[in-house]
C-alpha cells in the first residue's frame, strides 16, 4: 500500500513520513492539495491519503471531495489529519468524503492502528475490484478462446459502425469457419477440438491489429471487424492466418482448414445485413472447392478464390438503414 502525505507543516510532514517509513510503508509527501490531486489522478494502485485540513489554496476537505469525483480504477482511503477535534468538524470531514479522522498531536499507536485499518480496507476493496473484473470477463469474453463473445462483439461492432459513418472511413468484416469441425471432434476427441478452437482464435487475434474486433460468434464460427480497412486489407489478414497455420508446430496431426468471407461494409446498411452478407460469402467459399476464401463488397460482390476469380451474382436490393 502506498501512502501520500499532504501536509504544509514541514515538521508534521517529516514526523509522519518518519513514522510511516519505520513501519515499512511506501511514503510520498507533498505540501499542497494541488500537487496531491495530480498524484492521486495518476495513481494506478490503491492509495492511502493522509491530508491536513488546513492547506494553502485548496483545503484538505476540498481535495477529498475532488478525489471522490474522480473515476479512479482503485480506491483512495482518505484520512483527515488536523488540530480540530470538535464533533461537528469530524462530521463535516466524513461528509466531505473522508474515511477517517485523526487529531493533532497524534499518538503513534493510534496513527499506526488507523493506518492498519486503512490497509485492511484497501485489501478488501482490491478483492472486490478483482472479482468485478472477473465478472466482466465472464460477461464479455468467450471462456474457451478469450475472444469477445457474440453479445460483446455486436455492441462493439455497433459503435465501430457509428464511428465509420461519422468519419466516412472503411470498415471490413471477415468471417471464418473451421471446415469439417465435427469430424475433428469425432476423430480426435473434443479436447483436441477445443485446442483447435484456441489455436484458430490465437491466430486470428495475432493477425489482427489492436483496434480490430475479434469475436467468437458460436461453435466454430468467428467474426472480425477491421476498422479503417478495405477488402484488400481483409484479404491480407486471411493470407497471414493461412500462412501461420501452414507453418504451425502444434496440432500438426490434426487437419485444419478454414473458409473465409470478406466484405467491405456499405455504411448505409445495417450491421445485421452486413453480417448476413459476409456469412453468405463465407458459405459460398465452402461450396467452391478447392476455393477456400472469398472477398467481396456489398455492391459488386466480387470474390477471389485460392486459384481463380469467381463472382456471386448480385441481387437488386433496397439498402437497409440501421
C-alpha positions as CSV (number, residue, x, y, z in Angstrom):
1,X,0.0,0.0,0.0
2,X,1.3,3.4,-0.9
3,X,0.7,6.4,1.4
4,X,0.5,10.0,0.2
5,X,1.1,12.6,3.0
6,X,-0.3,16.1,2.2
7,X,0.8,18.5,4.9
8,X,2.0,22.1,4.7
9,X,3.8,22.0,8.0
10,X,7.4,20.8,7.4
11,X,7.6,19.5,11.0
12,X,4.4,17.3,10.8
13,X,5.3,16.2,7.2
14,X,8.7,15.0,8.4
15,X,7.2,13.4,11.5
16,X,4.5,11.5,9.6
17,X,7.0,10.3,6.9
18,X,9.5,9.1,9.5
19,X,6.9,7.1,11.5
20,X,5.4,5.5,8.4
21,X,8.8,4.6,7.0
22,X,9.7,3.0,10.3
23,X,6.6,0.8,9.8
24,X,7.8,-0.2,6.4
25,X,5.2,1.7,4.3
26,X,5.9,3.3,1.0
27,X,5.5,7.1,1.6
28,X,5.4,10.2,-0.6
29,X,4.9,13.7,0.7
30,X,3.7,17.0,-0.8
31,X,2.9,20.4,0.8
32,X,-0.3,21.4,-1.1
33,X,-3.5,19.9,-2.3
34,X,-2.9,20.7,-6.0
35,X,0.2,18.5,-6.1
36,X,-1.6,15.8,-4.2
37,X,-4.5,15.8,-6.7
38,X,-2.1,15.4,-9.6
39,X,-0.5,12.3,-7.9
40,X,-3.9,10.8,-7.0
41,X,-5.3,11.3,-10.5
42,X,-2.4,9.3,-12.0
43,X,-2.4,6.5,-9.4
44,X,-2.6,3.0,-10.7
45,X,-2.7,1.2,-7.3
46,X,-4.7,1.6,-4.1
47,X,-3.7,4.7,-2.1
48,X,-3.9,6.0,1.5
49,X,-4.2,9.7,1.5
50,X,-3.2,11.4,4.8
51,X,-4.2,15.0,4.4
52,X,-4.2,18.1,6.6
53,X,-7.4,20.1,6.8
54,X,-5.8,23.5,6.6
55,X,-3.7,23.8,3.4
56,X,-2.6,26.8,1.3
57,X,-5.0,27.2,-1.6
58,X,-7.3,24.2,-1.8
59,X,-8.2,22.8,1.6
60,X,-7.9,19.2,2.6
61,X,-11.7,18.8,2.6
62,X,-11.9,20.2,-0.9
63,X,-9.1,17.8,-2.0
64,X,-11.1,14.8,-0.7
65,X,-14.2,16.0,-2.4
66,X,-12.4,16.3,-5.7
67,X,-10.8,12.9,-5.3
68,X,-14.3,11.4,-4.7
69,X,-15.5,12.9,-8.0
70,X,-12.7,11.2,-10.0
71,X,-13.4,7.9,-11.8
72,X,-10.4,6.0,-10.5
73,X,-9.6,2.3,-11.1
74,X,-8.6,1.8,-7.4
75,X,-9.9,3.2,-4.1
76,X,-8.3,6.1,-2.3
77,X,-8.7,5.8,1.5
78,X,-8.7,9.4,2.9
79,X,-7.8,10.3,6.4
80,X,-8.1,13.9,7.6
81,X,-5.3,15.0,10.0
82,X,-6.0,18.2,11.8
83,X,-5.9,20.0,15.2
84,X,-9.6,20.4,15.0
85,X,-11.4,17.9,17.3
86,X,-14.9,19.2,17.6
87,X,-17.5,16.6,16.8
88,X,-19.1,18.9,14.2
89,X,-15.8,19.1,12.4
90,X,-15.4,15.3,12.5
91,X,-18.9,15.0,10.9
92,X,-18.0,17.7,8.3
93,X,-14.9,15.8,7.3
94,X,-16.6,12.5,7.0
95,X,-19.5,14.0,5.0
96,X,-16.9,15.5,2.6
97,X,-15.8,12.0,1.7
98,X,-13.1,11.2,4.3
99,X,-12.9,7.7,5.6
100,X,-11.3,8.5,8.9
101,X,-10.2,11.4,11.0
102,X,-7.2,11.8,13.4
103,X,-6.4,14.8,15.6
104,X,-3.1,16.6,16.1
105,X,-0.9,16.0,18.0
106,X,-1.5,12.3,17.2
107,X,-0.4,9.3,19.2
108,X,1.9,6.9,17.4
109,X,-0.1,3.8,18.4
110,X,-3.4,5.5,17.3
111,X,-1.8,6.6,14.0
112,X,-0.5,3.1,13.3
113,X,-3.8,1.5,14.2
114,X,-5.7,3.7,11.8
115,X,-3.2,3.1,9.0
116,X,-3.6,-0.7,9.5
117,X,-7.4,-0.2,9.3
118,X,-6.9,1.6,6.0
119,X,-4.6,-1.2,4.8
120,X,-7.2,-3.9,5.6
121,X,-9.9,-1.8,3.9
122,X,-8.0,-1.3,0.8
123,X,-7.1,-5.0,0.6
124,X,-10.8,-5.9,0.8
125,X,-11.6,-3.3,-1.8
126,X,-9.0,-4.7,-4.2
127,X,-10.5,-8.2,-3.9
128,X,-13.9,-6.7,-4.9
129,X,-12.2,-4.9,-7.8
130,X,-10.7,-8.2,-9.0
131,X,-14.0,-10.1,-8.6
132,X,-15.7,-7.4,-10.6
133,X,-13.1,-7.6,-13.4
134,X,-13.6,-11.4,-13.4
135,X,-17.4,-11.0,-13.7
136,X,-16.9,-8.5,-16.6
137,X,-14.6,-11.0,-18.3
138,X,-17.2,-13.7,-18.0
139,X,-19.9,-11.3,-19.3
140,X,-17.9,-10.1,-22.4
141,X,-15.4,-12.9,-23.2
142,X,-15.8,-16.4,-24.5
143,X,-14.4,-18.6,-21.7
144,X,-12.6,-21.0,-24.0
145,X,-11.0,-18.7,-26.5
146,X,-11.0,-15.5,-24.5
147,X,-12.3,-13.6,-27.6
148,X,-15.3,-11.3,-27.4
149,X,-18.5,-13.3,-27.1
150,X,-21.4,-12.6,-29.5
151,X,-23.1,-10.0,-27.4
152,X,-19.9,-8.1,-26.7
153,X,-18.9,-8.2,-30.3
154,X,-22.2,-6.9,-31.5
155,X,-22.2,-4.0,-29.1
156,X,-18.6,-3.0,-30.1
157,X,-19.5,-3.5,-33.8
158,X,-22.4,-1.1,-33.5
159,X,-20.0,1.5,-32.0
160,X,-17.5,0.9,-34.8
161,X,-20.2,1.3,-37.4
162,X,-21.3,4.7,-36.0
163,X,-17.7,5.8,-35.9
164,X,-17.1,4.7,-39.5
165,X,-20.2,6.6,-40.7
166,X,-19.1,9.7,-38.8
167,X,-15.6,9.7,-40.2
168,X,-16.5,8.1,-43.6
169,X,-13.7,5.5,-43.1
170,X,-13.9,2.0,-44.4
171,X,-15.0,-1.0,-42.2
172,X,-14.4,-4.5,-43.3
173,X,-15.9,-7.8,-42.0
174,X,-14.1,-11.1,-42.1
175,X,-16.0,-14.3,-41.2
176,X,-14.1,-17.5,-40.6
177,X,-15.4,-21.0,-40.2
178,X,-13.5,-24.2,-39.5
179,X,-14.1,-26.8,-42.2
180,X,-15.4,-30.2,-41.1
181,X,-15.0,-29.4,-37.4
182,X,-17.4,-32.1,-36.4
183,X,-15.1,-34.7,-38.0
184,X,-12.2,-33.2,-36.0
185,X,-14.2,-33.8,-32.8
186,X,-15.3,-37.3,-33.8
187,X,-11.9,-38.4,-34.9
188,X,-9.6,-36.7,-32.4
189,X,-11.9,-36.0,-29.5
190,X,-13.4,-32.9,-28.0
191,X,-10.3,-31.9,-26.2
192,X,-8.4,-31.7,-29.5
193,X,-11.4,-29.8,-30.9
194,X,-11.1,-27.3,-28.1
195,X,-7.4,-27.0,-28.8
196,X,-8.1,-26.3,-32.5
197,X,-10.6,-23.5,-31.5
198,X,-8.0,-21.9,-29.2
199,X,-5.4,-22.2,-31.9
200,X,-7.6,-20.5,-34.5
201,X,-8.6,-17.8,-32.0
202,X,-5.0,-17.1,-31.3
203,X,-4.0,-16.9,-34.9
204,X,-6.9,-14.5,-35.7
205,X,-6.1,-12.3,-32.8
206,X,-2.3,-12.3,-33.7
207,X,-3.1,-11.5,-37.3
208,X,-5.3,-8.6,-36.5
209,X,-4.5,-5.1,-35.1
210,X,-5.2,-3.8,-31.7
211,X,-8.0,-1.7,-33.0
212,X,-9.8,-4.6,-34.7
213,X,-12.6,-6.5,-33.1
214,X,-12.3,-10.3,-32.9
215,X,-15.2,-12.4,-31.7
216,X,-16.4,-16.0,-31.5
217,X,-20.0,-15.9,-32.7
218,X,-20.7,-19.5,-31.7
219,X,-19.4,-23.0,-32.3
220,X,-16.6,-22.9,-34.9
221,X,-17.5,-19.5,-36.4
222,X,-15.5,-16.3,-35.9
223,X,-16.1,-12.8,-36.9
224,X,-13.7,-9.8,-37.2
225,X,-14.4,-6.2,-37.8
226,X,-11.4,-4.3,-39.3
227,X,-11.7,-0.6,-38.7
228,X,-10.2,1.7,-41.3
229,X,-9.5,-1.3,-43.6
230,X,-10.9,-2.2,-47.0
231,X,-11.5,-5.6,-48.5
232,X,-7.9,-5.9,-49.7
233,X,-6.8,-5.4,-46.1
234,X,-9.1,-8.2,-45.1
235,X,-7.5,-10.4,-47.7
236,X,-4.1,-9.6,-46.3
237,X,-5.3,-10.8,-42.9
238,X,-6.7,-14.0,-44.4
239,X,-3.4,-14.8,-46.1
240,X,-1.5,-14.1,-42.9
241,X,-3.7,-16.5,-40.9
242,X,-3.3,-19.2,-43.6
243,X,0.4,-18.9,-43.7
244,X,0.8,-19.1,-40.0
245,X,-1.4,-22.2,-39.9
246,X,0.6,-23.9,-42.6
247,X,3.8,-23.3,-40.6
248,X,2.4,-24.2,-37.2
249,X,4.3,-26.5,-34.9
250,X,1.3,-27.5,-32.7
251,X,-1.6,-29.8,-33.6
252,X,0.2,-30.8,-36.9
253,X,-1.5,-34.2,-36.6
254,X,-5.0,-32.6,-36.8
255,X,-6.0,-31.4,-40.3
256,X,-7.2,-27.8,-40.1
257,X,-8.7,-25.9,-43.0
258,X,-10.7,-22.7,-42.9
259,X,-13.3,-20.9,-45.1
260,X,-13.4,-17.2,-45.1
261,X,-15.8,-14.5,-46.2
262,X,-14.5,-10.9,-46.5
263,X,-16.8,-8.0,-47.1
264,X,-16.2,-4.2,-47.1
265,X,-19.3,-2.8,-45.5
266,X,-21.6,-0.4,-47.2
267,X,-22.0,2.1,-44.4
268,X,-25.6,2.8,-45.4
269,X,-26.5,-0.8,-44.4
270,X,-27.4,-2.2,-41.0
271,X,-24.9,-4.3,-39.1
272,X,-27.2,-7.3,-39.4
273,X,-27.3,-7.1,-43.2
274,X,-23.5,-6.7,-43.4
275,X,-23.1,-9.9,-41.3
276,X,-25.6,-11.7,-43.4
277,X,-23.6,-10.7,-46.5
278,X,-20.2,-11.9,-45.1
279,X,-21.9,-15.0,-43.9
280,X,-23.2,-15.7,-47.4
281,X,-19.7,-15.1,-48.9
282,X,-18.1,-17.5,-46.4
283,X,-20.6,-20.3,-47.2
284,X,-20.2,-19.6,-50.9
285,X,-16.5,-20.2,-50.4
286,X,-17.2,-23.5,-48.7
287,X,-19.2,-24.7,-51.8
288,X,-16.5,-23.7,-54.3
289,X,-13.9,-26.4,-53.6
290,X,-10.9,-26.2,-53.7
291,X,-11.5,-22.4,-53.4
292,X,-11.4,-21.7,-49.6
293,X,-11.7,-17.9,-49.3
294,X,-13.9,-15.2,-50.7
295,X,-13.5,-11.4,-50.7
296,X,-16.3,-9.1,-51.8
297,X,-18.0,-5.8,-51.3
298,X,-21.7,-5.2,-50.9
299,X,-22.2,-3.7,-54.3
300,X,-20.2,-5.8,-56.8
301,X,-19.8,-8.9,-54.6
302,X,-16.6,-9.9,-56.3
303,X,-14.8,-12.9,-54.9
304,X,-11.2,-14.1,-55.2
305,X,-10.5,-17.7,-54.8
306,X,-7.3,-19.5,-54.0
307,X,-6.7,-20.3,-57.6
308,X,-9.2,-18.4,-59.7
309,X,-11.6,-15.5,-59.7
310,X,-15.4,-16.0,-59.3
311,X,-18.4,-13.9,-58.7
312,X,-21.5,-14.1,-56.6
313,X,-24.5,-12.8,-58.6
314,X,-25.8,-9.6,-57.1
315,X,-29.5,-9.3,-56.3
316,X,-31.3,-6.0,-56.5
317,X,-32.0,-4.7,-53.0
318,X,-33.1,-1.7,-51.1
319,X,-30.4,-0.5,-48.7
320,X,-31.4,-1.2,-45.1
321,X,-30.5,1.5,-42.6
322,X,-29.6,0.9,-39.0
